[in-house]
Amino acid sequence: MNYNVNEKGYYGDFGGAYIPEMLYPNVAELRENYLKISTEYSFKKEFDDLLKVYVGRPTPLYFAKRLSEKYNTKIYLKREDLCHTGAHKVNNTIGQILLAKRLGKSRIIAETGAGQHGVATATVCALMGIECIVYMGEVDIKRQAPNVARMKMLGAEVRSAKSGSKTLKDATNEAIRDWINNPIKTHYIIGSVVGPHPYPDMVARFQSVISEETKWQLQEQEGREYPDHVIACVGGGSNAAGLYYHYLNDKRVNIIAVEAAGKGINTGHSAATSALGKEGIIHGSKTLLMQTQDGQITEPYSISAGLDYPGIGPMHAHLYRSKRAEFISIPDQEAMDWGLTLSQMEGIIPAIETAHAFAVLDIRKFNPKEIIVFNCSGRGDKDLDTYIEYFKL
């Protein structure tokens, strides 16, 4: 079985482009051009140069000595938190802004939950001198105030989404409405491996630099290119897609995806899509989706602003359905506790999204000789208010 996208934009049963007629020209333009443009020498050179001198790549593959000793296994962290802007998101926004410029776009829109994608989009728009509008749920604007301030400092306009749960799903709805109303000169930079084809594949390709670097870094440190396990948190799933990408079809590598169980999988306050979802269509693609019996989207919940999305990207839905990946759901409390544990054992304060992934160490046993790579996908700076309130720091 092949775990990459096929020529029709599907990962197994999932993917495709289910979009309003008004968006067909935009999506078709992207689909017809993204591979051709992104493989041109001039594009690749500019992309690679910016990743090196602006983003700060390659990011280190760090051997976590104290964690490894405690859990009696070999634990490495891919330090995406050290990217400029504080997370992996900038890998994708650099790629998409270069693509948008080559397609003649002069206005950029984006959606954001935790704010990291919004900051990364605002950053590259400032770099390129392009108008930037970021849609963000009203709830997320309050709980991610530092990132809102960063976006405004970078010159972006932040527009509040006031419908539904007022979080990431609703911000995405508003961004899509904007794109429908401004189809000619606007490019929509989607921040995760979601949306209509070609977005899931395009975002995964731009993020695949994570696993590309991991391969040669492991070769240097362990004498082999592949780990035994790759572990990442999954909301929409772009950081995970980047870490998994070059290992998708390598069965020597076990893939573990970690979702947010919120207050508990069956409490009605969760974002554990693999456990609760069934097939449906959201934001332009067919995927696994939390929904009621009559198909209405269920409001997700997580203490982490970046994981409270009611679906997962079609790549991840296929990895789950085909059993290529293990899916594990972690509640708020365990994730928050791991925010402190990683901080105090390795001197790295993780984003709350990232902290979910590390909680796997408490529920899944690993062998002493196994090599595990965690994607340390983001810094905890943006979550300090949540940490402070939760732990009464």
FIPAZA-785420 format. One record per residue: x, y, z of N, C-alpha, C in turn; residue in one letter. Coordinates in pm, whole numbers, plus 50000, padded with zeros to 5 digits. Atoms other than C-alpha are relative to their C-alpha. Layout:
// FIPAZA-785420
XYZXYZXYZA;...
// end
This chain:
// FIPAZA-785420
500854988050000500005000050000500885012550000M;499274987250007501195035249915499305010150092N;500604990749904500665061450185500115014549956Y;499974986550057501345091849964498725002749924N;501214996150074498665110949776500044994249858V;500045004550140497485097249439499735011649906N;500114989250099497065116849116498665007450007E;501314993449987493425124949203499865007550133K;500034992449875494335139849539499454992250118G;500535008349892493315110549759501114992050069Y;499225009449920495035091550038499034988650033Y;501005010549981493135058850016498615005549972G;501384995150016489495068550073499865014950028D;500134986549946490295103450199500725010449914F;499394989050075491085137050037499035006149902G;500854994050103489765152049715499845014950018G;500284985549995488445187149658498505002249990A;501454997849991484875193549771499805014850031Y;499934985549985484575230549712498875007049925I;500994992250075482095257649604500525003149859P;499634997550140482075264649231500885012449987E;499244987650006483465299449297501504997850026M;498605002249967486715284249426500714990949901L;499375009350094487325260049137501195006149926Y;498854994450072489555284148939501255001250088P;498864998549908491765291249246500674986750027N;499455013049963492155255049345500614993049878V;499465006050123492665243548984501345006449964A;498744993050028495375270148938501124994550088E;499015005649907497185257149245500384985849960L;499785014150030496755220649149500864998349875R;499285001250127498095226348799501435005250009E;498704993249997501115246548913500924996750117N;499185000949878502305237049262501204990749984Y;498875009350016504445207249163501035005449902L;499104994750103505875223448854500865011350058K;499274988549946506815255849034500944995750112I;499205003349881508075239749355501194991049969S;498835008250038510465216949166500965007449907T;499094992050083512005244848956501255003550081E;498724997349934515665251749035499945013450075Y;500004986749938515075288849109499145000250127S;500865000849882512225281149351500724992650111F;499365008349898514145253749531501185007450064K;498854992649947517215275949565499535010950097K;500494989349913515225305249709499404994150128E;500625006749885513245281949939501074995050096F;498945005649916516355264150067500845010950066D;499224988949944518255296750113499275006650116D;500774993749894515445312050318499894990850122L;500055009349887515115280650530501315000450078L;498705000049934518815282850604500285013150073K;499524987349943519495319850662498915007950072V;501094992549938516035332050770499314991850109Y;500705008749904514345302650943500984994050101V;499005005749911517565288451090500154984949989G;499865014450022517545253350941501444996749958R;500765011049941518675226650982499805001850151P;500225000049855517095223951328500724987850060T;499265011249941519045201751570499124987750023P;500595012449950518195165351637500714997550132L;499394999449867518795165752011499754986950077Y;500135011949918519495134552220499655004250143F;500494996149867517465138652541500534989950102A;499275009649915519855122152786499224996250126K;500695003049873517855125253109498694992349975R;501235007350035514575114352946500334985649961L;499605013350048516355085152780500364991050118S;499635007949882517795073853113498774996150082E;501195002749919514465076553292499124989249937K;500915009350067512515057153028500734988349935Y;499185011350044515375033352942499834997149851N;500055001250145515305039652568500725012149941T;499294988750063516915063552315498995010149946K;501004989850035514895095652285500705012049936I;499524988150072515655122652028498855009849980Y;500974989550026513875155851984500405007649875L;499784991550117513605172451644499555014050038K;500234987149935513885208551757499385010549908R;500714990150082511315226351539499645012550080E;500244988349915510745249351836501095010649983D;498914990450021514055265751740499915007349866L;500224992350124512745277351402499655014550033C;500484986249990512275314851356498484999750009H;501434999149964508765323051492499594989550102T;500285008749888508915293951738499304986949971G;500655012750034507415264651548500294996249856A;499825005450135507445243351235499225007649893H;500944994050096504725264651071500695008249891K;499334991150095507205287850899500564992649879V;499545007750116508525259650676498995000949886N;501094999850097505165259150501499705014049949N;500354986550046504515296650493501075005649906T;498954996050094507895302750327499704994149863I;500295006650127507015277350059498795006149930G;501234994950063503495290650001500115014549956Q;499864986050042504505327549990500795000849870I;499235000250125507085319649720499134995349884L;500945005050101504425300249528499015011049962L;500984989450025501895328549565500605011249915A;499344989650079504405353949433500134996049854K;499835004750138505065332749126498674998849927R;501335000450061501305330449067499395014049990L;500444986250017501015368349078499015004950104G;500944995949895499065371149406500585011650081K;499544988149928499225403949599499355001350138S;500704999649871497075395849904499974985850057R;499955013049934497425367550155498994999550114I;500865002449885494815353550392500434986850065I;499675012349927495265326750658499044998450115A;500745002949877493505309850948501024995950105E;499085004849897495095302751283499234996350125T;500615004149873494245284951609500885004550114G;499064996349895497195286151845500715013149970A;499364987550037498465316151653501344998349933G;498675001850058501735300551537499985001049848Q;500094998850145500585297251176499715014549961H;500274985950027499205332651188501265008450008G;498734992749984502535345851315500944996749884V;499115004050110504445325751052499555006249868A;500524993750122502165339250776500285015050001T;499734985649988502425375050902501485003049980A;498554998450011506205370850919500454999949855T;499545000850138506665359850559499365010949913V;500614988850073504215386350435500785012950024C;499154988549971506295412750613501314999149923A;498755002350073509415397550459499875003649852L;500214998150144507915399750110499225012849966M;500744987750026505915432050153498644997749939G;501315003650055502515415950085498945001750109I;501124998249908499155424750248499614986750065E;500295012449926498185399450517498795001850092C;501175000349912494845391850685499914986250062I;500055012849928494625364650952498684998950074V;501255002849930491355349851074500294991150119Y;499735007149875491325337651433498735000050085M;501195000749915488555325551664500085009450117G;500054990449889487425350151930500554993950129E;499505006849881488205324352202501534999149994V;498555001550015491715318452064500715013550010D;499404986649989492375355952039500265003450146I;499834997249857491875357952416501094991350062K;499065008849931493935327452511501394999849935R;498704999350067496745334552263500405014549974Q;499774985550015497155371952322501425003649953A;498664996450047500975372452277500154998249848P;499895002150144500665357851926499185010149921N;500804989650066497915382551837500825012949992V;499154988049999500245410851939501144998849899A;498915002150096503075395751733499505002249857R;500544998350136500875394051422499775014749967M;500264985650023499845430351463501315007749984K;498694993450014503465441151513500604997649862M;499485003750133504305423351187499195006249886L;500764992850102501685444151006498774992949950G;501185007450045498915418350971498745005650065A;501304996949942495235425551024499424986950055E;500585011949938493715400451268498495001850009V;501464999350000490005394051211499424988950086R;500575009449904487935377251481498844992149939S;501115008750041485685347351401499094998250122A;500904999549885482635350351628498894989549995K;501065010050013480535320651511500434986750062S;499715013549954480295284951641500774999850131G;499185001049878482925275751899501025011350008S;499094988450005484905306951797501454995850012K;498635005149999488045286051746500454997249857T;499335002150129490085271751457499034996749886L;500975003750104487185255851264499315012449944K;500774988250039485335288951258500885010449930D;499054991250069488425309051162500214995249857A;499845005650135488865285350866498785003149914T;501224996650073485225290650764500065014449949N;499954985850038485765328450762501045002349890E;498964998450103488965325550559499504995249864A;500545005350126487215304250297498995009749941I;500974990050050484385330150272500745011849936R;499194989050054486995357250217500554996149863D;499405004650126488665336649941498964999649888W;501095000450099485335331649765499705014149950I;500334986250037484745369349770501155007449933N;498824993450057488305378149659500874989849927N;499335011750059489325350549417501225003049912P;499004997650106491685367949173501405002250055I;498664996149954494585383749363500364994350138K;499785005049864494275364949695500474985549997T;499605013949976496155333649798499704996750145H;500325004849866494915314150099501104990350045Y;498965008749945497845300050298499384991550111I;500515009249898496345270050478501194994950081I;498875002849912498455261250779500214985550035G;499825014049966497935223950803499704991249880S;500205009350111497535192550592498504997049984V;501455000850016493815199350553499595008249878V;500494992150113491615215450290499954991849872G;500125007050128491005206649926501364997049938P;498785002850077493665189949711500285011949909H;498755006549960496425200749655500555003750137P;499434994949875496755216650001500634989250089Y;499365009749910497335184950210501354995149949P;498725004750056500065172949973501015011349995D;499094988750011501555207549920500625003550136M;499514996849866501815214950293500944989050050V;499165011149958503225180150362501385000649932A;498724999050072505905185350095500885011150058R;499204989249943506985218750240500494996450141F;499585004149866507095203250590500934987949999Q;499215012350006508925172050469501495002550025S;498624996749965512205190350532500334994650140V;499795005049864511725178250893500554985749997I;499525013850006512085141350809501224998649910S;498825000150087514605148650534501265002450083E;498854997349912516955163750794500194988950103E;499925010549898516115136951052500794988049947T;499325011750058517395109950815501525001550006K;498544998850000520895123950775500555002950140W;499554997549863521085135651136500094987050080Q;499935013149935520275100551260501184991849948L;498865007150059522835086251019501295004450068Q;498814994749933525455109051177500104995150145E;499945002749856524485101051536499834985350037Q;500305013949965523285064851524500484990049895E;499525009050104524735051051202498914993849914G;501095004350089521335045651041499005011449983R;500864988850037518795068250873498634999750068E;501385001249954515635055351035499944997150150Y;500245003649861514325054551394499054988150006P;501005010649984512115027151536498605005950012D;501304993649982509335051651621500135015049970H;500124985450014508345086751510498685003950067V;501174996249918505915104851740499775015049987I;500354985850013504075137851689498545002050040A;501394996649972500915155351803499285002649867C;500804997950121498075157351549498735007750034V;501264992950002495405183951521499504998549856G;500115002350143495175189951149501114990649955G;498925009750014498595173951141501195003649915G;498894996750090501265193750954501374996750059S;498705003649941504105188951204500214985049992N;499925014650009503315151651209500294995649857A;499785003550141503145149850829501455002449961A;498614997050031506575166050810500974989750056G;499135010049939508145141151051499814986249938L;500295013250056506425110950895500424998549855Y;500025000150146506885120650530500964989949936Y;499015008850064510105102250438500014985850059H;500105013449941509145072450653498654993449972Y;501365005150022505565067250529500004985749948L;499995013150064506445037050318501144991050049N;498925007849940509275024250540499444992650122D;500695007649894507714996550750500904997050120K;499135001349882510774995450977499675010550105R;500294988749911509455027651128498544999650043V;501364999449946506415027351356499595014650015N;500514986249995504295058851331498985001150113I;500934997649891502545072051642499485014349991I;500664987050007500035100751621499265002350131A;500584997149869498895117751941498975011349988V;501104990350006495545135451961499645004950139E;500414993949873493935156852230498694993850048A;501225005749941491465138052452499235010250082A;500704989649924490575170652628499714995650142G;500405004049864488605163252946499674985150008K;500295014350006488235126952836499284997049869G;500525002950134487345109752509498485000649994I;501475001150006483695103952598499275010250087N;500634989849915483015135452799499215010449921T;500584989350080481805156352507500895012249993G;499024989050003484845178752561501334994149956H;498835007250052487465162652337500255004049855S;499674998150141489255165452004500674987449945A;499415012850039490115128451966499294994549877A;500715003150124489055125251604500074985249963T;499885014050040490395090151545499044991350080S;500895007949914488355076851840498535003349978A;501394995350004485215097251779499485002849859L;500404995250132485205105751409499464989249908G;500385008650111483515090851107500125008249872K;499774993250128483775098950738499075011849981E;500794988050029482655133550642500835009849920G;499304989850079483595164850452500095012750082I;499794987349931485105195350618501065007949925I;499044990850060486855225250463500624994649871H;499575003650135487075209550118500574986349981G;499485013550022488255174050183499194989850079S;500665011249932486805140350280500994994150098K;499085004949899488295128550606499224994250116T;500685003849877487495115850955499675012650077L;500544987549951485395141351133499064997050117L;500925001349887483675144651470498675006349962M;501304995150045479965147751392498874992550070Q;501195006349941476475140151518499454989649903T;500615010350085474275112051380499505005749868Q;500524994050124472775136251127501045008649927D;498934993950078476165149351013500395014150039G;499594986749954476415181951209501344998850073Q;498675000649939479985189651314499925002050151I;499934999149855480635183651684501085010050039T;499014990249957482395212051862501144992850073E;498875006449932485905200451959500415007950123P;499434993049886487655208852283501394994750030Y;498705003449942491265209152398500525012250072S;499354988849933493205230452643501025006549908I;499044995150099495605234252350499265006149880S;500724993150108494415259852094500294994149863A;499645005350131496215242051810499464986149971G;500485013750020494585207951862498484998950002L;501465001349990490895216451901499345002249863D;500575000450136489955208851541499164987349992Y;500885011849996487055184751474500364988949900P;499585010250097488845165751195501504998150004G;498565001350022492285154151087500255000349850I;499674999750142494105157650757499774986449937G;500295012850067493275130950496501174990150002P;498855009149986496845116850511499884992250131M;500075006549869496335109650881498784990950010H;501185008850002492835095750828500344986749933A;499595012150071494355071050581500984991750085H;499075007249913497195062250822499254992850111L;500815006249896494575055051087499194988349945Y;500895010150057492165035550866500794987649955R;499185011150052494965014450714500834993350110S;499215005049886496505008451061501515001849981K;498574997050015499845022150936500525007450122R;499604992249883499895045151240499194995850122A;500705001449871499035040451606499475013850037E;500564987449953496685067651730499724998950150F;500144999849855496765076452100499435013550041I;500634987549955494595102352278500455003350141S;499444995649872496025122352569499145011250059I;500824989549937493885142452816500825012350037P;499384987249962494585178452918501014998450112D;499145000549881496045169453257501364994049971Q;498735006450032498695145653124500875008849912E;499254991050089499665170352852500625011550079A;499504988949921499995199053098501134995550093M;498935005249913502025177553338501304998149921D;498805001950082504395169353053500635013349957W;499424986850022504805206452983501025003350108G;499074997949889506415208553327501154989949998L;498975010549997508275175253300501115002949900T;498994997350102510015184052973500805012450036L;499314987749959510825218753105501074996950105S;499135002049885512405205353423501014988749981Q;499035010850025514135174653280500975003249887M;499144997250115515545188852956500215015049975E;499844985650021515315226752995499355005049874G;500744996150122512845229152705498535001650037I;501424997649971509435245552761499224998049870I;500675002850127507155230152496498655007049987P;501384996450025503995242952336499104989150058A;500905010149942500995225552494499664989249897I;500225010050105500325208752158501104989450007E;498835008849999503835193952166500024991150124T;499975007549874503505183152530499134987549993A;500865011850015500685159252430500814987949951H;499265011150060503135138452226500854992750103A;499085006249903505545132452515499284991350102F;500755007949903502785118352734499924985249961A;499965013950045503035086652524501014991950083V;498965007049924506135077952731499454993550127L;500575005649877503895071153033499024988649974D;501015010350026501495047552856500464989649898I;499505009350102503605030052593501444996450035R;498655004349965506685009052673500884998649876K;499045001050109509785010552453501224992050048F;498835008249967512844987952440501255008650015N;498784992249977516284999852557500775003449873P;499224997550121517804996952209499215007749893K;500814993150100514935014252027500345014949996E;499794985650021515365049051882498655006549973I;501274992850013512435072951920500315014449961I;499894985850034512155106751748498665006750024V;501164991549976509655131551887500165012949920F;499954986850061508765162451690499705010350109N;500184989149904509315190951935499545012149919C;500534991750110507025211551715499905014950031S;500144985849972506735244351904500425003850140G;499594994649869507895266352192498795003350086R;501094997449908505815271952502499765014650034G;500164985749970506185309952507498535004249986D;501374995750032502735314252353498984994850103K;500925006549907501165291952623500275003550145D;499634997149862502685307952932498805003950085L;501194996049923499365323653039499204987850042D;500745012249968497695289453022500734991950105T;499195007049898500555272953212499895007050136Y;500044992349874500505300853474498674997850072I;501345001549940496755297853530499794985650049E;500245014249968496765259553530500794995750125Y;499135004649890499685254653771500145010450112F;499924989149901499215287353966501465004050024K;498574996849991502845296253889500215014250051L;
// end
